[in-house]
Amino acid sequence: MHETTYHRPSTVAEAAALFARGADSKYLAGGHTLLPVMKQRLASPSDVIDLARIKDLVGIQSSGDALTIKAATTYYDIMKSADVKNTIPALVHLTSVLGDPAVRYRGTIGGSIANNDPAADFPAAVLALNATVQTNKRSIPADDFFKGLFSTALEDGEIITAISFPVPSRAGYSKMRHPASRFALTGVFVARGRTGEVRVAATGASQNGVMRVPAIEAALKGNFSAAALDSVTIPSDGMLSDIHGSAAYRANLVKVMAQRAVDAAEAG
């Protein structure tokens, strides 16, 4: 049996110091990624540093033009937050179709984007809403944060502290769920900013993980409606192909889910 030392720090500074002292340290958020790979002996960290009890990493703040969700805030708390519902209701919907109740009670937004699973939901929201990822060292724009499958701009030992979302004029999310895992076979988040900018991000579709969809963004900029996408064709090059769906299937799902997301945004 591999020996691991478990730590429960009370501050971000303490967590960073513990990480630096360990020979092979890992941060623990909700645990939905780290614990399974430890059970399978795919990871054997010397130190596991639990971030969930750090009070400064939990909470939701709304300032009118921005919504800030701290990194250790659970999906359940996001889903039940009046601030989220009143500012970006699409995030409430996204969270409601994420996993199951057990996952929503333990999973955290910071853990989701730090892991950057190619079929995770929140990376699509962060990218489409042009959010800023705040860490204990710096602020990282969404376009610079996601680097590919399970890869981000985070440096070794860096801790996500919060995600700041500009409040859009409209936003919507739709996904085709795998019936067992609830992960997105393909999910699309669409957002229209208050200055008219349209951003669209897809998860579960690309071989490189979460991605922007320029063809859909361009079509929606002039006409923010599902009908504006009728003539859009998404190429299958670079799309995932597996037992759950071919590359062509996922390419078509990007368009279909985008149309549904626009309808959801229009419905409010």
MITI-743831 format. One record per residue (C-alpha): x, y, z; residue number from 0. Coordinates in Angstrom, 1 decimal. Example, Ala and Ser with C-alpha at 12.3 -4.5 7.8 and 13.67 -1.06 7.14 Angstrom:
REM MITI-743831
kevo u:12.3 | v:-4.5 | w:7.8 | midren:0
kevo u:13.7 | v:-1.1 | w:7.1 | midren:1
***
This chain:
REM MITI-743831
kevo u:0.0 | v:0.0 | w:0.0 | midren:0
kevo u:1.3 | v:3.4 | w:-0.9 | midren:1
kevo u:1.6 | v:5.9 | w:2.0 | midren:2
kevo u:0.0 | v:9.3 | w:1.5 | midren:3
kevo u:-0.1 | v:12.2 | w:4.0 | midren:4
kevo u:-3.4 | v:14.0 | w:4.1 | midren:5
kevo u:-3.4 | v:17.7 | w:5.0 | midren:6
kevo u:-6.3 | v:20.0 | w:5.7 | midren:7
kevo u:-5.0 | v:23.6 | w:5.6 | midren:8
kevo u:-7.1 | v:26.6 | w:6.6 | midren:9
kevo u:-5.6 | v:29.2 | w:4.3 | midren:10
kevo u:-4.4 | v:29.4 | w:0.7 | midren:11
kevo u:-0.9 | v:30.4 | w:1.8 | midren:12
kevo u:-0.7 | v:27.3 | w:4.1 | midren:13
kevo u:-1.9 | v:25.1 | w:1.3 | midren:14
kevo u:0.8 | v:26.4 | w:-1.1 | midren:15
kevo u:3.5 | v:26.0 | w:1.5 | midren:16
kevo u:2.4 | v:22.4 | w:2.1 | midren:17
kevo u:2.5 | v:21.7 | w:-1.6 | midren:18
kevo u:6.0 | v:23.1 | w:-1.9 | midren:19
kevo u:7.3 | v:20.9 | w:0.9 | midren:20
kevo u:5.9 | v:17.6 | w:-0.5 | midren:21
kevo u:7.9 | v:15.4 | w:-2.8 | midren:22
kevo u:4.9 | v:14.7 | w:-5.1 | midren:23
kevo u:2.0 | v:16.8 | w:-3.8 | midren:24
kevo u:-1.6 | v:17.0 | w:-5.2 | midren:25
kevo u:-4.4 | v:19.3 | w:-4.4 | midren:26
kevo u:-7.8 | v:17.8 | w:-3.6 | midren:27
kevo u:-11.0 | v:19.8 | w:-4.4 | midren:28
kevo u:-14.1 | v:17.7 | w:-4.8 | midren:29
kevo u:-12.1 | v:14.5 | w:-5.4 | midren:30
kevo u:-13.9 | v:13.2 | w:-8.4 | midren:31
kevo u:-10.7 | v:13.0 | w:-10.4 | midren:32
kevo u:-7.9 | v:12.5 | w:-7.9 | midren:33
kevo u:-9.4 | v:9.8 | w:-5.7 | midren:34
kevo u:-10.4 | v:7.4 | w:-8.6 | midren:35
kevo u:-6.9 | v:7.6 | w:-10.2 | midren:36
kevo u:-5.4 | v:7.0 | w:-6.7 | midren:37
kevo u:-7.6 | v:3.9 | w:-6.3 | midren:38
kevo u:-6.4 | v:2.6 | w:-9.6 | midren:39
kevo u:-2.7 | v:3.3 | w:-8.6 | midren:40
kevo u:-2.4 | v:5.8 | w:-11.6 | midren:41
kevo u:-1.3 | v:8.4 | w:-9.1 | midren:42
kevo u:0.5 | v:8.0 | w:-5.8 | midren:43
kevo u:1.0 | v:11.4 | w:-4.3 | midren:44
kevo u:3.2 | v:11.8 | w:-1.3 | midren:45
kevo u:0.9 | v:14.5 | w:0.1 | midren:46
kevo u:-2.8 | v:15.2 | w:-0.5 | midren:47
kevo u:-3.8 | v:18.8 | w:0.3 | midren:48
kevo u:-7.5 | v:19.3 | w:0.8 | midren:49
kevo u:-8.7 | v:22.8 | w:-0.3 | midren:50
kevo u:-12.4 | v:22.3 | w:0.4 | midren:51
kevo u:-12.3 | v:23.6 | w:4.0 | midren:52
kevo u:-10.5 | v:26.9 | w:3.2 | midren:53
kevo u:-13.1 | v:29.6 | w:3.9 | midren:54
kevo u:-11.6 | v:32.1 | w:1.5 | midren:55
kevo u:-12.2 | v:29.7 | w:-1.4 | midren:56
kevo u:-15.9 | v:29.4 | w:-0.8 | midren:57
kevo u:-18.6 | v:31.9 | w:-1.8 | midren:58
kevo u:-20.4 | v:33.8 | w:-4.6 | midren:59
kevo u:-20.4 | v:37.5 | w:-5.1 | midren:60
kevo u:-22.3 | v:39.7 | w:-7.6 | midren:61
kevo u:-21.3 | v:43.2 | w:-8.4 | midren:62
kevo u:-23.8 | v:44.0 | w:-11.1 | midren:63
kevo u:-21.5 | v:43.7 | w:-14.1 | midren:64
kevo u:-19.6 | v:40.7 | w:-12.9 | midren:65
kevo u:-20.3 | v:37.4 | w:-11.0 | midren:66
kevo u:-17.4 | v:35.9 | w:-9.1 | midren:67
kevo u:-17.6 | v:32.3 | w:-7.9 | midren:68
kevo u:-14.8 | v:31.2 | w:-5.6 | midren:69
kevo u:-13.0 | v:28.0 | w:-6.5 | midren:70
kevo u:-14.1 | v:25.6 | w:-3.8 | midren:71
kevo u:-17.8 | v:26.5 | w:-4.1 | midren:72
kevo u:-19.8 | v:23.4 | w:-4.8 | midren:73
kevo u:-22.0 | v:22.8 | w:-7.8 | midren:74
kevo u:-24.9 | v:22.5 | w:-5.5 | midren:75
kevo u:-24.3 | v:25.9 | w:-4.0 | midren:76
kevo u:-24.0 | v:27.4 | w:-7.5 | midren:77
kevo u:-27.2 | v:25.8 | w:-8.5 | midren:78
kevo u:-29.1 | v:27.1 | w:-5.5 | midren:79
kevo u:-27.6 | v:30.6 | w:-5.5 | midren:80
kevo u:-30.0 | v:33.6 | w:-6.0 | midren:81
kevo u:-27.1 | v:35.7 | w:-7.2 | midren:82
kevo u:-26.3 | v:33.2 | w:-10.0 | midren:83
kevo u:-29.9 | v:32.8 | w:-10.9 | midren:84
kevo u:-30.4 | v:36.6 | w:-11.2 | midren:85
kevo u:-27.2 | v:37.3 | w:-13.2 | midren:86
kevo u:-26.3 | v:34.3 | w:-15.3 | midren:87
kevo u:-29.2 | v:31.8 | w:-15.1 | midren:88
kevo u:-27.5 | v:29.6 | w:-17.8 | midren:89
kevo u:-24.9 | v:28.6 | w:-15.2 | midren:90
kevo u:-27.8 | v:27.3 | w:-12.9 | midren:91
kevo u:-29.0 | v:25.2 | w:-15.8 | midren:92
kevo u:-25.5 | v:24.0 | w:-16.7 | midren:93
kevo u:-25.0 | v:22.9 | w:-13.0 | midren:94
kevo u:-28.4 | v:21.2 | w:-12.9 | midren:95
kevo u:-27.5 | v:18.8 | w:-15.7 | midren:96
kevo u:-24.0 | v:18.2 | w:-14.4 | midren:97
kevo u:-23.5 | v:14.7 | w:-13.0 | midren:98
kevo u:-25.9 | v:13.5 | w:-10.3 | midren:99
kevo u:-26.8 | v:14.8 | w:-6.8 | midren:100
kevo u:-23.8 | v:13.1 | w:-5.2 | midren:101
kevo u:-21.5 | v:14.8 | w:-7.7 | midren:102
kevo u:-23.2 | v:18.2 | w:-7.3 | midren:103
kevo u:-22.9 | v:18.1 | w:-3.5 | midren:104
kevo u:-19.1 | v:17.5 | w:-3.6 | midren:105
kevo u:-17.8 | v:18.7 | w:-6.9 | midren:106
kevo u:-16.3 | v:22.3 | w:-7.2 | midren:107
kevo u:-16.0 | v:24.7 | w:-10.0 | midren:108
kevo u:-12.3 | v:25.2 | w:-9.4 | midren:109
kevo u:-11.6 | v:21.4 | w:-9.5 | midren:110
kevo u:-13.6 | v:21.1 | w:-12.8 | midren:111
kevo u:-11.6 | v:23.7 | w:-14.7 | midren:112
kevo u:-8.2 | v:22.8 | w:-13.1 | midren:113
kevo u:-8.7 | v:19.2 | w:-14.4 | midren:114
kevo u:-10.0 | v:20.4 | w:-17.8 | midren:115
kevo u:-11.6 | v:17.1 | w:-18.7 | midren:116
kevo u:-12.5 | v:17.2 | w:-22.4 | midren:117
kevo u:-16.1 | v:16.4 | w:-21.6 | midren:118
kevo u:-16.6 | v:18.6 | w:-18.5 | midren:119
kevo u:-19.3 | v:21.3 | w:-18.5 | midren:120
kevo u:-17.8 | v:24.3 | w:-16.8 | midren:121
kevo u:-14.8 | v:24.8 | w:-19.2 | midren:122
kevo u:-17.4 | v:25.6 | w:-21.9 | midren:123
kevo u:-19.0 | v:28.3 | w:-19.7 | midren:124
kevo u:-15.7 | v:29.8 | w:-18.6 | midren:125
kevo u:-14.6 | v:30.1 | w:-22.2 | midren:126
kevo u:-17.9 | v:31.3 | w:-23.7 | midren:127
kevo u:-18.4 | v:33.9 | w:-21.0 | midren:128
kevo u:-14.9 | v:35.2 | w:-21.4 | midren:129
kevo u:-14.3 | v:34.7 | w:-17.7 | midren:130
kevo u:-11.1 | v:35.4 | w:-15.8 | midren:131
kevo u:-9.5 | v:32.7 | w:-13.7 | midren:132
kevo u:-7.9 | v:34.1 | w:-10.6 | midren:133
kevo u:-5.2 | v:32.3 | w:-8.8 | midren:134
kevo u:-3.0 | v:32.9 | w:-5.8 | midren:135
kevo u:-0.4 | v:34.3 | w:-8.2 | midren:136
kevo u:-2.2 | v:36.1 | w:-11.1 | midren:137
kevo u:-5.3 | v:36.5 | w:-13.3 | midren:138
kevo u:-5.6 | v:34.4 | w:-16.4 | midren:139
kevo u:-8.1 | v:35.2 | w:-19.3 | midren:140
kevo u:-10.1 | v:32.2 | w:-20.3 | midren:141
kevo u:-8.7 | v:32.2 | w:-23.8 | midren:142
kevo u:-5.2 | v:31.7 | w:-22.3 | midren:143
kevo u:-6.2 | v:29.2 | w:-19.6 | midren:144
kevo u:-7.2 | v:26.1 | w:-21.5 | midren:145
kevo u:-4.3 | v:24.4 | w:-23.3 | midren:146
kevo u:-5.7 | v:21.1 | w:-24.5 | midren:147
kevo u:-6.8 | v:17.7 | w:-23.0 | midren:148
kevo u:-6.3 | v:17.8 | w:-19.2 | midren:149
kevo u:-4.0 | v:20.7 | w:-19.7 | midren:150
kevo u:-4.2 | v:24.3 | w:-18.4 | midren:151
kevo u:-1.9 | v:27.4 | w:-17.9 | midren:152
kevo u:-1.6 | v:26.6 | w:-14.2 | midren:153
kevo u:1.9 | v:26.4 | w:-13.0 | midren:154
kevo u:3.1 | v:23.7 | w:-10.5 | midren:155
kevo u:1.6 | v:24.4 | w:-7.1 | midren:156
kevo u:-0.6 | v:27.3 | w:-8.4 | midren:157
kevo u:-4.1 | v:27.4 | w:-6.8 | midren:158
kevo u:-7.3 | v:28.7 | w:-8.5 | midren:159
kevo u:-9.0 | v:31.0 | w:-6.0 | midren:160
kevo u:-12.0 | v:32.3 | w:-8.0 | midren:161
kevo u:-13.5 | v:32.7 | w:-11.5 | midren:162
kevo u:-14.9 | v:36.1 | w:-12.5 | midren:163
kevo u:-17.7 | v:36.0 | w:-15.1 | midren:164
kevo u:-18.7 | v:39.2 | w:-17.0 | midren:165
kevo u:-22.5 | v:39.3 | w:-16.9 | midren:166
kevo u:-23.8 | v:38.7 | w:-20.5 | midren:167
kevo u:-27.0 | v:40.1 | w:-22.0 | midren:168
kevo u:-28.0 | v:36.6 | w:-23.0 | midren:169
kevo u:-26.6 | v:33.1 | w:-22.4 | midren:170
kevo u:-27.6 | v:29.5 | w:-22.8 | midren:171
kevo u:-26.3 | v:26.0 | w:-22.5 | midren:172
kevo u:-27.4 | v:22.7 | w:-24.0 | midren:173
kevo u:-25.7 | v:19.3 | w:-24.0 | midren:174
kevo u:-26.2 | v:15.7 | w:-25.2 | midren:175
kevo u:-25.5 | v:13.7 | w:-22.1 | midren:176
kevo u:-24.0 | v:10.2 | w:-21.9 | midren:177
kevo u:-26.8 | v:8.3 | w:-20.1 | midren:178
kevo u:-24.5 | v:6.6 | w:-17.6 | midren:179
kevo u:-21.7 | v:9.1 | w:-16.8 | midren:180
kevo u:-23.7 | v:12.3 | w:-17.4 | midren:181
kevo u:-20.6 | v:13.7 | w:-19.2 | midren:182
kevo u:-21.2 | v:15.7 | w:-22.3 | midren:183
kevo u:-21.1 | v:13.8 | w:-25.5 | midren:184
kevo u:-21.2 | v:17.3 | w:-26.8 | midren:185
kevo u:-22.3 | v:20.5 | w:-25.0 | midren:186
kevo u:-22.4 | v:24.0 | w:-26.3 | midren:187
kevo u:-22.5 | v:27.3 | w:-24.3 | midren:188
kevo u:-23.5 | v:30.5 | w:-26.2 | midren:189
kevo u:-23.2 | v:34.0 | w:-24.8 | midren:190
kevo u:-23.9 | v:37.5 | w:-26.1 | midren:191
kevo u:-22.0 | v:40.2 | w:-24.2 | midren:192
kevo u:-23.5 | v:43.5 | w:-23.3 | midren:193
kevo u:-21.5 | v:45.2 | w:-26.1 | midren:194
kevo u:-22.8 | v:42.7 | w:-28.7 | midren:195
kevo u:-19.8 | v:40.3 | w:-28.8 | midren:196
kevo u:-20.9 | v:36.6 | w:-29.3 | midren:197
kevo u:-18.8 | v:33.8 | w:-28.0 | midren:198
kevo u:-19.6 | v:30.1 | w:-28.4 | midren:199
kevo u:-17.7 | v:27.2 | w:-26.7 | midren:200
kevo u:-18.2 | v:23.5 | w:-27.2 | midren:201
kevo u:-17.1 | v:20.7 | w:-24.8 | midren:202
kevo u:-17.0 | v:16.9 | w:-25.4 | midren:203
kevo u:-16.5 | v:17.3 | w:-29.2 | midren:204
kevo u:-12.9 | v:18.2 | w:-30.0 | midren:205
kevo u:-9.8 | v:16.1 | w:-29.7 | midren:206
kevo u:-8.1 | v:19.1 | w:-28.1 | midren:207
kevo u:-10.8 | v:19.6 | w:-25.4 | midren:208
kevo u:-13.0 | v:22.7 | w:-25.0 | midren:209
kevo u:-13.0 | v:24.9 | w:-28.0 | midren:210
kevo u:-14.4 | v:28.1 | w:-29.4 | midren:211
kevo u:-16.6 | v:27.7 | w:-32.5 | midren:212
kevo u:-15.9 | v:30.7 | w:-34.9 | midren:213
kevo u:-18.4 | v:29.7 | w:-37.6 | midren:214
kevo u:-21.3 | v:29.8 | w:-35.1 | midren:215
kevo u:-20.1 | v:33.0 | w:-33.5 | midren:216
kevo u:-20.0 | v:34.7 | w:-36.8 | midren:217
kevo u:-23.5 | v:33.6 | w:-37.8 | midren:218
kevo u:-25.0 | v:34.6 | w:-34.4 | midren:219
kevo u:-23.3 | v:38.0 | w:-34.4 | midren:220
kevo u:-25.6 | v:39.4 | w:-37.1 | midren:221
kevo u:-28.7 | v:37.4 | w:-36.1 | midren:222
kevo u:-28.8 | v:35.9 | w:-32.6 | midren:223
kevo u:-31.3 | v:33.2 | w:-33.4 | midren:224
kevo u:-31.4 | v:29.4 | w:-33.9 | midren:225
kevo u:-32.5 | v:29.9 | w:-37.5 | midren:226
kevo u:-29.2 | v:31.8 | w:-38.2 | midren:227
kevo u:-27.4 | v:28.5 | w:-37.8 | midren:228
kevo u:-29.5 | v:26.5 | w:-40.3 | midren:229
kevo u:-26.9 | v:26.9 | w:-43.1 | midren:230
kevo u:-23.8 | v:26.5 | w:-40.9 | midren:231
kevo u:-21.8 | v:23.4 | w:-41.3 | midren:232
kevo u:-19.3 | v:22.3 | w:-38.7 | midren:233
kevo u:-16.3 | v:20.3 | w:-40.2 | midren:234
kevo u:-15.6 | v:16.9 | w:-38.6 | midren:235
kevo u:-11.8 | v:17.4 | w:-38.8 | midren:236
kevo u:-10.3 | v:17.2 | w:-35.3 | midren:237
kevo u:-13.5 | v:16.0 | w:-33.7 | midren:238
kevo u:-13.5 | v:13.0 | w:-31.2 | midren:239
kevo u:-14.5 | v:9.7 | w:-32.6 | midren:240
kevo u:-15.2 | v:6.8 | w:-30.2 | midren:241
kevo u:-17.8 | v:4.1 | w:-29.4 | midren:242
kevo u:-20.2 | v:6.8 | w:-28.3 | midren:243
kevo u:-20.2 | v:8.8 | w:-31.6 | midren:244
kevo u:-18.2 | v:9.4 | w:-34.7 | midren:245
kevo u:-16.5 | v:12.7 | w:-35.6 | midren:246
kevo u:-19.2 | v:13.6 | w:-38.0 | midren:247
kevo u:-21.9 | v:12.9 | w:-35.4 | midren:248
kevo u:-20.2 | v:15.2 | w:-32.9 | midren:249
kevo u:-19.7 | v:17.9 | w:-35.5 | midren:250
kevo u:-23.5 | v:17.8 | w:-36.2 | midren:251
kevo u:-24.1 | v:17.8 | w:-32.4 | midren:252
kevo u:-22.2 | v:21.1 | w:-32.1 | midren:253
kevo u:-24.6 | v:22.8 | w:-34.4 | midren:254
kevo u:-27.7 | v:21.2 | w:-32.9 | midren:255
kevo u:-26.7 | v:21.9 | w:-29.3 | midren:256
kevo u:-25.8 | v:25.5 | w:-30.3 | midren:257
kevo u:-29.3 | v:26.0 | w:-31.7 | midren:258
kevo u:-30.9 | v:24.6 | w:-28.6 | midren:259
kevo u:-28.6 | v:26.8 | w:-26.4 | midren:260
kevo u:-29.6 | v:29.9 | w:-28.4 | midren:261
kevo u:-33.3 | v:29.0 | w:-27.9 | midren:262
kevo u:-32.6 | v:28.6 | w:-24.2 | midren:263
kevo u:-30.9 | v:32.0 | w:-24.1 | midren:264
kevo u:-33.8 | v:33.7 | w:-25.9 | midren:265
kevo u:-36.3 | v:32.1 | w:-23.5 | midren:266
kevo u:-34.4 | v:33.7 | w:-20.6 | midren:267
***
